Structures are given as C-alpha cells and as structure tokens.
Amino acid sequence: MSMFWKKPIRCGDPAWYGLDFAIDDARIPESIRASIAHDYRPGYTLYFANTDEGGEWWLLDEAGDIVEAYWLV
C-alpha cells in the first residue's frame, strides 16, 4: 500500500442507502451541506449512495440525472 493512500472517510450511515434528504438535514456532514447549497436548485433531490469508499451524496435534477456527487476527503 502506498504511503499516500488514505483510508476513505465515511460520510453517511450505510442504512441510509437509497434515502432522499433535505439539503439542510443535520445528518449530512457540514462541508457537504455547504457544497450542496451552492449547486442546489428547487426541484432537485439529494440522495445517499453507500459505497466501499465511505459513501457519496448525489444531487439529482428533476429528471433524475446526477448534477454532482459529494464525499469527504
């Protein structure tokens, strides 16, 4: 293993997989909430996706397409 490889930081509970969240939900890490606030538009949905790397937050538009993905580094 490289000395530059960092273990991913978990950014959500695996049990949240597939759930939608309000962008101001306190369970969302603060740094991710701040980033989402910049990209959010009315009608968008925030979704948590559990991954082996610690999870991702996906911002989806009205059509269900991914606008942006967020995670902790």
Chimera marker file (.cmm) of the C-alpha trace (Angstrom):
<marker_set name="trace">
<marker id="1" x="0.000" y="0.000" z="0.000" r="1" g="1" b="0" radius="0.5"/>
<marker id="2" x="1.295" y="3.432" z="-0.905" r="1" g="1" b="0" radius="0.5"/>
<marker id="3" x="2.106" y="5.813" z="1.903" r="1" g="1" b="0" radius="0.5"/>
<marker id="4" x="-0.025" y="8.361" z="0.027" r="1" g="1" b="0" radius="0.5"/>
<marker id="5" x="-3.190" y="6.254" z="0.137" r="1" g="1" b="0" radius="0.5"/>
<marker id="6" x="-5.599" y="7.421" z="2.811" r="1" g="1" b="0" radius="0.5"/>
<marker id="7" x="-8.460" y="5.328" z="4.083" r="1" g="1" b="0" radius="0.5"/>
<marker id="8" x="-11.736" y="6.856" z="2.848" r="1" g="1" b="0" radius="0.5"/>
<marker id="9" x="-13.752" y="8.838" z="5.373" r="1" g="1" b="0" radius="0.5"/>
<marker id="10" x="-17.294" y="7.558" z="5.926" r="1" g="1" b="0" radius="0.5"/>
<marker id="11" x="-19.755" y="10.360" z="5.183" r="1" g="1" b="0" radius="0.5"/>
<marker id="12" x="-23.034" y="8.622" z="5.989" r="1" g="1" b="0" radius="0.5"/>
<marker id="13" x="-24.657" y="5.596" z="7.569" r="1" g="1" b="0" radius="0.5"/>
<marker id="14" x="-24.891" y="2.570" z="5.221" r="1" g="1" b="0" radius="0.5"/>
<marker id="15" x="-28.518" y="2.189" z="6.387" r="1" g="1" b="0" radius="0.5"/>
<marker id="16" x="-29.302" y="5.493" z="4.607" r="1" g="1" b="0" radius="0.5"/>
<marker id="17" x="-28.616" y="3.934" z="1.198" r="1" g="1" b="0" radius="0.5"/>
<marker id="18" x="-31.334" y="4.979" z="-1.238" r="1" g="1" b="0" radius="0.5"/>
<marker id="19" x="-32.913" y="7.596" z="1.017" r="1" g="1" b="0" radius="0.5"/>
<marker id="20" x="-33.673" y="11.164" z="-0.041" r="1" g="1" b="0" radius="0.5"/>
<marker id="21" x="-32.615" y="14.001" z="2.268" r="1" g="1" b="0" radius="0.5"/>
<marker id="22" x="-33.490" y="17.671" z="2.658" r="1" g="1" b="0" radius="0.5"/>
<marker id="23" x="-30.385" y="19.761" z="1.954" r="1" g="1" b="0" radius="0.5"/>
<marker id="24" x="-30.452" y="21.188" z="5.482" r="1" g="1" b="0" radius="0.5"/>
<marker id="25" x="-30.636" y="17.773" z="7.203" r="1" g="1" b="0" radius="0.5"/>
<marker id="26" x="-28.245" y="17.707" z="10.180" r="1" g="1" b="0" radius="0.5"/>
<marker id="27" x="-27.109" y="14.166" z="9.313" r="1" g="1" b="0" radius="0.5"/>
<marker id="28" x="-25.298" y="15.474" z="6.235" r="1" g="1" b="0" radius="0.5"/>
<marker id="29" x="-21.703" y="16.492" z="7.046" r="1" g="1" b="0" radius="0.5"/>
<marker id="30" x="-21.379" y="20.289" z="7.232" r="1" g="1" b="0" radius="0.5"/>
<marker id="31" x="-18.783" y="20.585" z="4.464" r="1" g="1" b="0" radius="0.5"/>
<marker id="32" x="-21.005" y="18.592" z="2.121" r="1" g="1" b="0" radius="0.5"/>
<marker id="33" x="-24.075" y="20.672" z="3.037" r="1" g="1" b="0" radius="0.5"/>
<marker id="34" x="-22.134" y="23.834" z="2.192" r="1" g="1" b="0" radius="0.5"/>
<marker id="35" x="-21.137" y="22.461" z="-1.215" r="1" g="1" b="0" radius="0.5"/>
<marker id="36" x="-24.657" y="21.259" z="-1.955" r="1" g="1" b="0" radius="0.5"/>
<marker id="37" x="-26.128" y="24.669" z="-1.087" r="1" g="1" b="0" radius="0.5"/>
<marker id="38" x="-24.048" y="26.180" z="-3.901" r="1" g="1" b="0" radius="0.5"/>
<marker id="39" x="-25.385" y="23.729" z="-6.536" r="1" g="1" b="0" radius="0.5"/>
<marker id="40" x="-28.953" y="23.164" z="-5.314" r="1" g="1" b="0" radius="0.5"/>
<marker id="41" x="-31.975" y="24.362" z="-7.309" r="1" g="1" b="0" radius="0.5"/>
<marker id="42" x="-35.679" y="23.958" z="-6.453" r="1" g="1" b="0" radius="0.5"/>
<marker id="43" x="-36.906" y="20.537" z="-7.535" r="1" g="1" b="0" radius="0.5"/>
<marker id="44" x="-33.532" y="18.833" z="-7.018" r="1" g="1" b="0" radius="0.5"/>
<marker id="45" x="-33.258" y="15.743" z="-4.808" r="1" g="1" b="0" radius="0.5"/>
<marker id="46" x="-30.384" y="14.758" z="-2.522" r="1" g="1" b="0" radius="0.5"/>
<marker id="47" x="-29.725" y="11.018" z="-2.299" r="1" g="1" b="0" radius="0.5"/>
<marker id="48" x="-27.228" y="8.985" z="-0.258" r="1" g="1" b="0" radius="0.5"/>
<marker id="49" x="-25.373" y="6.164" z="-2.016" r="1" g="1" b="0" radius="0.5"/>
<marker id="50" x="-23.407" y="3.754" z="0.162" r="1" g="1" b="0" radius="0.5"/>
<marker id="51" x="-20.044" y="2.758" z="-1.334" r="1" g="1" b="0" radius="0.5"/>
<marker id="52" x="-16.991" y="0.801" z="-0.216" r="1" g="1" b="0" radius="0.5"/>
<marker id="53" x="-15.149" y="4.134" z="-0.229" r="1" g="1" b="0" radius="0.5"/>
<marker id="54" x="-17.352" y="5.594" z="2.514" r="1" g="1" b="0" radius="0.5"/>
<marker id="55" x="-20.466" y="6.771" z="0.725" r="1" g="1" b="0" radius="0.5"/>
<marker id="56" x="-21.426" y="9.578" z="-1.621" r="1" g="1" b="0" radius="0.5"/>
<marker id="57" x="-24.139" y="12.194" z="-1.632" r="1" g="1" b="0" radius="0.5"/>
<marker id="58" x="-25.748" y="12.630" z="-5.063" r="1" g="1" b="0" radius="0.5"/>
<marker id="59" x="-27.617" y="15.755" z="-6.101" r="1" g="1" b="0" radius="0.5"/>
<marker id="60" x="-30.170" y="14.832" z="-8.767" r="1" g="1" b="0" radius="0.5"/>
<marker id="61" x="-32.091" y="17.198" z="-11.030" r="1" g="1" b="0" radius="0.5"/>
<marker id="62" x="-35.819" y="16.999" z="-11.786" r="1" g="1" b="0" radius="0.5"/>
<marker id="63" x="-35.188" y="14.352" z="-14.463" r="1" g="1" b="0" radius="0.5"/>
<marker id="64" x="-33.201" y="12.178" z="-12.029" r="1" g="1" b="0" radius="0.5"/>
<marker id="65" x="-29.845" y="12.917" z="-13.652" r="1" g="1" b="0" radius="0.5"/>
<marker id="66" x="-26.805" y="13.438" z="-11.418" r="1" g="1" b="0" radius="0.5"/>
<marker id="67" x="-25.852" y="17.099" z="-11.140" r="1" g="1" b="0" radius="0.5"/>
<marker id="68" x="-22.951" y="16.488" z="-8.752" r="1" g="1" b="0" radius="0.5"/>
<marker id="69" x="-21.594" y="13.893" z="-6.310" r="1" g="1" b="0" radius="0.5"/>
<marker id="70" x="-20.061" y="14.827" z="-2.949" r="1" g="1" b="0" radius="0.5"/>
<marker id="71" x="-17.884" y="12.936" z="-0.464" r="1" g="1" b="0" radius="0.5"/>
<marker id="72" x="-15.423" y="13.654" z="2.324" r="1" g="1" b="0" radius="0.5"/>
<marker id="73" x="-11.700" y="13.700" z="1.623" r="1" g="1" b="0" radius="0.5"/>
<link id1="1" id2="2" r="1" g="1" b="0" radius="0.2"/>
<link id1="2" id2="3" r="1" g="1" b="0" radius="0.2"/>
<link id1="3" id2="4" r="1" g="1" b="0" radius="0.2"/>
<link id1="4" id2="5" r="1" g="1" b="0" radius="0.2"/>
<link id1="5" id2="6" r="1" g="1" b="0" radius="0.2"/>
<link id1="6" id2="7" r="1" g="1" b="0" radius="0.2"/>
<link id1="7" id2="8" r="1" g="1" b="0" radius="0.2"/>
<link id1="8" id2="9" r="1" g="1" b="0" radius="0.2"/>
<link id1="9" id2="10" r="1" g="1" b="0" radius="0.2"/>
<link id1="10" id2="11" r="1" g="1" b="0" radius="0.2"/>
<link id1="11" id2="12" r="1" g="1" b="0" radius="0.2"/>
<link id1="12" id2="13" r="1" g="1" b="0" radius="0.2"/>
<link id1="13" id2="14" r="1" g="1" b="0" radius="0.2"/>
<link id1="14" id2="15" r="1" g="1" b="0" radius="0.2"/>
<link id1="15" id2="16" r="1" g="1" b="0" radius="0.2"/>
<link id1="16" id2="17" r="1" g="1" b="0" radius="0.2"/>
<link id1="17" id2="18" r="1" g="1" b="0" radius="0.2"/>
<link id1="18" id2="19" r="1" g="1" b="0" radius="0.2"/>
<link id1="19" id2="20" r="1" g="1" b="0" radius="0.2"/>
<link id1="20" id2="21" r="1" g="1" b="0" radius="0.2"/>
<link id1="21" id2="22" r="1" g="1" b="0" radius="0.2"/>
<link id1="22" id2="23" r="1" g="1" b="0" radius="0.2"/>
<link id1="23" id2="24" r="1" g="1" b="0" radius="0.2"/>
<link id1="24" id2="25" r="1" g="1" b="0" radius="0.2"/>
<link id1="25" id2="26" r="1" g="1" b="0" radius="0.2"/>
<link id1="26" id2="27" r="1" g="1" b="0" radius="0.2"/>
<link id1="27" id2="28" r="1" g="1" b="0" radius="0.2"/>
<link id1="28" id2="29" r="1" g="1" b="0" radius="0.2"/>
<link id1="29" id2="30" r="1" g="1" b="0" radius="0.2"/>
<link id1="30" id2="31" r="1" g="1" b="0" radius="0.2"/>
<link id1="31" id2="32" r="1" g="1" b="0" radius="0.2"/>
<link id1="32" id2="33" r="1" g="1" b="0" radius="0.2"/>
<link id1="33" id2="34" r="1" g="1" b="0" radius="0.2"/>
<link id1="34" id2="35" r="1" g="1" b="0" radius="0.2"/>
<link id1="35" id2="36" r="1" g="1" b="0" radius="0.2"/>
<link id1="36" id2="37" r="1" g="1" b="0" radius="0.2"/>
<link id1="37" id2="38" r="1" g="1" b="0" radius="0.2"/>
<link id1="38" id2="39" r="1" g="1" b="0" radius="0.2"/>
<link id1="39" id2="40" r="1" g="1" b="0" radius="0.2"/>
<link id1="40" id2="41" r="1" g="1" b="0" radius="0.2"/>
<link id1="41" id2="42" r="1" g="1" b="0" radius="0.2"/>
<link id1="42" id2="43" r="1" g="1" b="0" radius="0.2"/>
<link id1="43" id2="44" r="1" g="1" b="0" radius="0.2"/>
<link id1="44" id2="45" r="1" g="1" b="0" radius="0.2"/>
<link id1="45" id2="46" r="1" g="1" b="0" radius="0.2"/>
<link id1="46" id2="47" r="1" g="1" b="0" radius="0.2"/>
<link id1="47" id2="48" r="1" g="1" b="0" radius="0.2"/>
<link id1="48" id2="49" r="1" g="1" b="0" radius="0.2"/>
<link id1="49" id2="50" r="1" g="1" b="0" radius="0.2"/>
<link id1="50" id2="51" r="1" g="1" b="0" radius="0.2"/>
<link id1="51" id2="52" r="1" g="1" b="0" radius="0.2"/>
<link id1="52" id2="53" r="1" g="1" b="0" radius="0.2"/>
<link id1="53" id2="54" r="1" g="1" b="0" radius="0.2"/>
<link id1="54" id2="55" r="1" g="1" b="0" radius="0.2"/>
<link id1="55" id2="56" r="1" g="1" b="0" radius="0.2"/>
<link id1="56" id2="57" r="1" g="1" b="0" radius="0.2"/>
<link id1="57" id2="58" r="1" g="1" b="0" radius="0.2"/>
<link id1="58" id2="59" r="1" g="1" b="0" radius="0.2"/>
<link id1="59" id2="60" r="1" g="1" b="0" radius="0.2"/>
<link id1="60" id2="61" r="1" g="1" b="0" radius="0.2"/>
<link id1="61" id2="62" r="1" g="1" b="0" radius="0.2"/>
<link id1="62" id2="63" r="1" g="1" b="0" radius="0.2"/>
<link id1="63" id2="64" r="1" g="1" b="0" radius="0.2"/>
<link id1="64" id2="65" r="1" g="1" b="0" radius="0.2"/>
<link id1="65" id2="66" r="1" g="1" b="0" radius="0.2"/>
<link id1="66" id2="67" r="1" g="1" b="0" radius="0.2"/>
<link id1="67" id2="68" r="1" g="1" b="0" radius="0.2"/>
<link id1="68" id2="69" r="1" g="1" b="0" radius="0.2"/>
<link id1="69" id2="70" r="1" g="1" b="0" radius="0.2"/>
<link id1="70" id2="71" r="1" g="1" b="0" radius="0.2"/>
<link id1="71" id2="72" r="1" g="1" b="0" radius="0.2"/>
<link id1="72" id2="73" r="1" g="1" b="0" radius="0.2"/>
</marker_set>
